[in-house]
Amino acid sequence: MSLKKRKIMLNDQEVVEKKTQVNGFIGFLKKNGFNIIMLLLILVLIIPDAKSYVLQQLMVTGLFNASMDVNEVDKGSKAQIDFEFVDEKGNLKHTSSLRGKVVFINFWASWCPPCRAEFPSIETLYTKFKDNPDVFFLTLNEDSDLATGKAYLVEEGFSVPMYTSRGNIPTQVYSGALPTTVVLDKDGRIRYHHTGFANYAAPKFIEQIENLISK
């Protein structure tokens, strides 16, 4: 048998073997598909990182881009927002002291998968505006153990500052659902309110923040 014919036979054999492997894999999926799906669902439910990863992939679609065009703000509300918060040094402050600044408020916790999913976009937004004196990032941690929240930021390499709320927070700002994000204009009025995860690094949202700064 010629060398050329021998090579052709070997190539044909490799094709048959690959087809057999593919068919075997397809058969395995058909036979165990339900169990595989259930296992993946369980992993997503019990492992925060798994669920946050899935949510981050959904954010890539652009369907969850934050925008001030459509949000949960009561258009008739003109009340100025004020509540207390504590910085990392233990200093008690009021949001009323931030008048004249655009304030980005985010309520989050390290155990909350949607919070973890959106946090990279918040870090991106913070990095863009952190040196702007007209913007203040009030990221309020809701972990029962504040050290856990701080450890999460350090572990992930986030530079966003961590604050905690103090006293009663107006229900139009925060009702207990995580994550919740609010943007106050320079007069302390709500211009954006959203419950659930979103992409805050979306170009349009960044442009809207810049528009508030310029006013």
Secondary structure, DSSP 8 states (H G I E B T S, - for coil): --HHHHHHHHHHHHHHHHHHHHHHHHHHHHHHHHHHHHHHHHHHHH-HHHHHHHHHHHHTTTTTB--SSS-S--TT-------EEE-TT--EEEGGGGTTSEEEEEEE-TT-HHHHHHHHHHHHHHHHHTT-TTEEEEEEE--SSHHHHHHHHHHHT-----BEEES---TTT--S-SSEEEEE-TTS-EEEEEES--BTT-HHHHHHHHHHHH-
